[in-house]
Amino acid sequence: MARSTGRHPVLLAGVCVLALASGWIVISRIHESKSLREETAHNAIPDVEVITPQPGAKTLTLTLPGTIDAWYQAPIYPQASGYVKMWYKDFGAEVKAGDVLAEVNAPGLDAQYQQAKADYDATAAKYNLTVVSAARWHAMAQSQAVSGQSVSVADANKKSGYAEMEAAQHNVDRFEALEKFKTIVAPFDGVVTSRDVNVGDYVSAGGGEHSASGEANQVFVVSDMHRMRLFLSVPEVFSYILKPGMVATVSVPQFPNRTFEAKFLTVAKGYDPNTRTAVTEFTIDNPDHLLWPGTFASVHLTAPAEGGVQRIPTSTLVFEEKGMQVAVVDGTNHVHFRNIEVGRMADTRTDVISGIQPGDRIVRNPPADLLEGQEVRVVVPAKGYEQDDEEIEG
């Protein structure tokens, strides 16, 4: 009996130890399960950073490449085929309207002109004969010596002869005009910016036509440079700034320390479907001929920006088939995708014309799996972890 009594405390102690160990395991697993559930619930809500839109810039500045061209520029083609007898104005010569630029020897044209005058003389003689004949037939008709039909034929021959004489006269006039084209003259006051002929060169008549060698027979180019035209292609999103009264600042490579003032003249009012730009024309006064046709220009435009524009980081944009969107977080921290109308886009900043309000909380870098109506947790990134877009842009 004494041995049995001694065993009970040991057995009881073992049972207590086992119970404590089991309880500890059960409690630990319950705690771990709770922690896992809490972590799972926490991870189910994504962390997002939000920004608020900022007002767009008050002024818009834009620099575009442009081309300076003459106010008037005329490529001159010969209208008389022949050989260049002499040219009188070289590159850079200042000319007045009507000044002789060159002369062309055209013996073939001269022969055709003489032939036309001879044809006119022949038809004029025939016409005079029909006039005399008609008068005789009318005189005989008064004495009933001839039929009325014969008189009518005589009158018809007279009219036909007159028409042939008129046609011959017009042919003479045409060759007289062509004879004048043997002398090539300046069409207006300007500067000779191109001379493409030498003495003895053969030129063929035709405005912009091609010779047998395949080259156009352009002989001179005369440019009016008292004022210049500036052409540039303005992107579609900036076309609203193009208005009468607009002034641009122009710089050119040959005068790096000087700028020129260009005044808005007109815009094409249509976009090139390939580049989405509109051809725009400015004018530059050039009384001293400092600027030459074909000059490359850097054009600086400044204009008031469009009102009501909000600016957001480009990283907030969501590209969808239906259009551009942003993810906006409401007061209960739920996400709603909102359609926006985008204006000017840059690497770091985008102007939004409509679709957002100044106080909206917009998700920066929205995750690809973010869903409409999903709950999110708004967090603030550690200082210095993510540099602000404005700092990057500046």
Summary of the structure (lengths in Angstrom):
residues: 394
radius of gyration: 45.9
end to end distance: 95.3
largest distance: 190.0
contacts: 1103
relative contact order: 0.17
helix: 32%
strand: 37%
